Structure formats: C-alpha cells, structure tokens
Amino acid sequence: MSDLLSQEFLTALISGGLVAAMPLLFASLGELVSEQAGVLNVGLEGYMLFGAFLAFVIAYNTGSEWLGLAAGIVAGAVGSLLMVVFSVRMRLDQIVIGIAIILLAEGATSLLFDASYAESRPSLGTPSELAIPLLKEIPILGESVFSQHPIVYVGIALAFVVGWILKRTSAGLSIRAAGERPEALDAAGVSVTATRTWATLCAGGLAGLGGGYLAIVGAGSFTPFITQGAGFIAIVIAMLSRGVAPWTIVGAVLFGMSLSIATALQLIGVEIQTDYVQMLPFIAVIVVLVLFARRSYLPSALALPYVRGEK
C-alpha cells in the first residue's frame, strides 16, 4: 500500500495520465462544440485516425512536430467535411454517416500505412518538453505536470477559451441556439446550416489535433487503429461535461489515468496483463455512465436535421 503513495508511482501516474488525456481532451472539446450546435459526431474516431496518420507522415518526413500537429488539424477538418456534406447539408442520419466515416478512416489509414511503411515501421524521436521554472521543482506535480510537451499547456488553456466563447460571445450564443432552438436562430437571421458547418469543422480539426498528438507525442509512431476507441470515450466526456468546456479537462485526465495506471504499477513491481489494461478505460466509461448519465445534458435538437419551416 505504501508503494501506491510513493513519489515515483504518483509522478508516473499523473504524468502518464496527462499524456493519455490530451487526445481525449482535444477530441472532447471539439465534440462539445459540435454537440452544442446540434451535430453528433459519432465519426470522431475517424477524424482522430485521419489526423494521427497525416500528422505522423508530415512529422516523419519534415522532422517538425508542429508541422505534424498542424497537418493533423487539417486532416481532421477535411474528414469532417463528409459529415458537413451528408448530414448538415443533405440532412442524412448523423449516426449512420458517423459510422461510415470511422470505417472509411480505419480502412484508408491502414491501407496507406501498410503501402508506405509496412516494412520499415518507422518511429519518431523523443518529443520535446517544456519545463516551467520553479514549478517543475514541486514534488510529484513538478515532474508530472510542469514538464510536458508545450501542446499540453495549449490544450488546457484552450478548454477555458472554448468555455468563454460558448458562454460570453455572440458566436457561442449562435452555436448554443443551433442546438437548442434552431428555428429561433434562423428567425434571427443567422444561418443554422452555416453555424453547424463551422462547429462540425471545429470538431474535426480538434479531433485531428488529438490524433496527431497521440501519434507524435503519445506513441511516437503510427499503427493501424491507433486510437483504440478514444473517439467514443471523448464523446462520453463531452456529453457528461454538460456544455461546460473546462469539465472536459477533468474527464480526460481521469480516463487518461486509467490508461497510464499499468505503467505506473510496473514501476513499483506490480505486473498487469495487457488485456486487463486495455479494458480499464471502457470499464471506467461504464461506471461513469451508470453514476452520472442521468445528470448529463444534451441539446434538445442534437442529431436532428433542421429544415426551415418545420418544427
């Protein structure tokens, strides 16, 4: 029991939890914005896969992590255009289109990776870190929280920025109206279709950034199906955040720790089979849903296509 409270274990748990949390944080932030606008991106996992693959390819060929992360944003946003065209504009079922996007992403990224890197299986170098002076000297938290890749700090700040935009700006009001009362937004002279389009592209871009982080910083490489259900966990986090963006940080870190606990336990001599480790985040999802699902808040027009003149 004393080993579980040791500095080595806690540092590894928190540090690994943050690394695993960032893809979930970016993806859930994008999904939260999209859901507030009335679009349910079941295909979030697909956007992450597109982002992870292109981010890895660009980072590997240019040697730049930041170009890779930027490419991940572009890839995720381009992937979300499928949702924009078929669901937002053509008003087809969002769940069906989302599943199709996942299947397309899984097949396309696996095929392209095997065609280009099947034999070499390249990997990236050690990702850069930004250690904050003085704060990095704090026991446990210093090494785990304040010595991370710079994009970690960007992600945490972004959660508060998104929260401020949704609650305090006219753009945020339009997004929330598109998900709650799209007919009222339309009557006010703001295009529901355009609002949902930009919200969906935001979800795709942020999910692609999460996938890029997973490939570049988290794994240092790309493998087919690298996300392993992260997109679905991000959807759960977004739904349980009740429209409050900073709550995604809490959810992402908790699920991230469930992924990093195996590595932390190995440091103190406790071995856990890989199969059990892979089950932990999904067990955590089930537990969280049982405990908090009734308290979740979903916009009234979520996943419902808007047709002018119809109620």
Residue pairs with C-beta under 8 A, 6 or more apart in sequence:
3 9
3 268
3 269
3 270
4 268
6 268
7 139
7 140
8 267
8 268
9 264
9 265
9 267
9 268
10 140
10 144
10 264
11 140
11 143
11 144
12 144
12 260
12 263
12 264
12 267
13 144
13 257
13 260
13 261
13 264
14 140
14 141
14 144
14 145
14 257
15 143
15 144
15 145
15 147
15 148
15 260
16 256
16 257
16 259
16 260
16 263
16 264
17 253
17 256
17 257
17 259
17 260
18 144
18 145
18 148
18 152
18 253
18 256
19 148
19 217
19 218
19 256
19 260
20 218
20 255
20 256
20 257
20 259
20 260
21 249
21 252
21 253
21 255
21 256
21 257
22 151
22 152
22 155
22 210
22 213
22 214
22 217
22 218
22 252
22 256
23 48
23 210
23 211
23 213
23 214
23 218
23 227
23 230
23 234
24 210
24 230
24 233
24 234
24 237
24 251
24 252
24 255
24 256
25 155
25 156
25 159
25 210
25 248
25 249
25 252
26 155
26 158
26 206
26 207
26 209
26 210
26 213
27 44
27 47
27 48
27 206
27 207
27 210
27 211
27 230
27 231
27 234
28 234
28 235
28 237
28 238
28 241
28 248
28 251
28 252
29 155
29 158
29 159
29 162
29 206
29 238
29 245
29 248
30 41
30 44
30 47
30 202
30 203
30 204
30 205
30 206
30 207
30 210
31 41
31 44
31 203
31 207
31 234
31 235
31 237
31 238
32 162
32 238
32 241
32 243
32 245
32 248
33 162
33 166
33 175
33 199
33 202
33 203
33 206
34 40
34 41
34 199
34 200
34 202
34 203
35 41
35 179
35 238
35 239
35 298
35 299
35 302
36 166
36 175
36 176
36 178
36 179
36 199
36 243
36 299
37 175
37 176
37 178
37 179
37 195
37 196
37 199
37 200
37 299
38 178
38 179
38 182
38 196
38 299
38 301
38 302
38 303
38 304
38 306
39 83
39 87
39 88
39 94
39 196
39 199
39 200
39 203
39 302
39 303
40 94
40 95
40 98
40 235
40 302
40 303
41 47
41 80
41 83
41 94
41 98
41 200
41 203
41 204
41 207
41 235
42 94
42 95
42 97
42 98
42 99
42 101
42 102
42 235
43 79
43 80
43 82
43 83
43 97
43 98
43 99
43 100
43 101
43 102
43 105
43 231
44 98
44 203
44 207
44 231
44 232
44 234
44 235
45 102
45 105
45 227
45 229
45 230
45 231
45 232
46 79
46 98
46 101
46 102
46 103
46 104
46 105
46 106
46 231
47 75
47 76
47 79
47 80
47 101
47 105
47 203
47 204
47 207
47 208
47 211
47 231
48 76
48 207
48 208
48 210
48 211
48 214
48 227
48 230
48 231
49 102
49 105
49 106
49 109
49 211
49 225
49 226
49 227
50 75
50 76
50 78
50 79
50 105
50 108
50 109
50 208
50 211
51 71
51 72
51 73
51 75
51 76
51 79
51 207
51 208
51 209
51 210
51 211
51 212
52 72
52 109
52 211
52 212
52 214
52 215
52 222
52 226
52 227
53 75
53 109
53 112
53 113
53 211
53 215
53 222
54 71
54 72
54 74
54 75
54 208
54 212
55 68
55 69
55 71
55 72
55 75
55 208
55 211
55 212
55 213
55 215
55 216
56 68
56 124
56 212
56 215
56 216
56 221
56 222
57 68
57 71
57 116
57 222
58 64
58 67
58 68
58 70
58 71
59 65
59 67
59 68
59 69
59 71
59 124
59 215
59 216
60 68
60 122
60 124
62 68
65 124
65 127
65 128
65 149
65 216
65 217
68 212
68 215
68 216
69 151
69 209
69 212
69 213
69 216
71 212
72 208
72 209
72 210
72 211
72 212
72 213
72 215
72 216
73 205
73 206
73 208
73 209
73 212
74 205
74 208
75 208
75 211
75 212
76 204
76 205
76 206
76 207
76 208
76 209
76 210
76 211
77 201
77 204
77 205
77 208
78 204
79 101
79 105
79 204
79 208
80 200
80 201
80 203
80 204
80 205
80 207
81 201
81 204
82 97
82 100
82 101
82 104
83 94
83 97
83 98
83 101
83 200
83 204
84 197
84 200
84 201
86 92
86 97
87 93
87 94
87 97
87 98
87 305
88 193
88 196
88 197
88 200
89 193
89 197
91 305
91 306
91 307
94 303
95 303
102 231
106 224
106 225
109 222
109 224
110 224
110 225
113 222
113 223
113 224
114 224
117 222
121 221
122 221
123 220
123 221
124 216
124 220
124 221
125 220
126 220
127 149
127 216
127 217
127 220
128 149
128 150
129 147
129 148
129 149
130 147
130 148
130 149
130 150
130 153
131 146
131 147
132 146
132 147
135 141
135 142
135 145
135 146
136 142
136 143
136 146
136 147
138 146
149 213
149 217
151 213
151 217
156 249
159 245
159 246
159 248
159 249
160 245
160 246
162 245
163 244
163 245
163 246
165 171
165 172
166 172
166 175
166 176
166 243
166 245
174 185
174 190
174 195
175 195
175 199
176 243
176 299
177 184
177 185
177 188
177 190
177 195
178 185
178 192
178 195
178 196
178 199
178 301
178 306
179 299
179 300
179 301
179 302
180 299
180 300
180 301
181 300
181 301
182 192
182 301
182 306
183 306
183 311
185 192
185 195
186 192
186 306
186 308
192 306
193 306
196 306
207 231
207 234
210 230
210 234
211 226
211 227
214 226
214 227
214 230
215 221
215 222
215 226
219 226
228 278
229 281
229 282
232 285
233 255
233 281
233 282
233 285
234 252
236 251
236 285
236 288
236 289
237 248
237 251
237 252
237 255
238 248
239 296
239 298
240 247
240 251
240 288
240 292
240 293
240 295
240 296
241 247
241 248
241 251
242 295
242 296
242 297
243 297
243 299
251 288
254 284
255 281
255 284
255 285
258 280
258 281
258 283
258 284
259 277
259 280
259 281
261 277
261 280
262 272
262 274
262 276
262 277
262 280
265 271
265 272
266 272
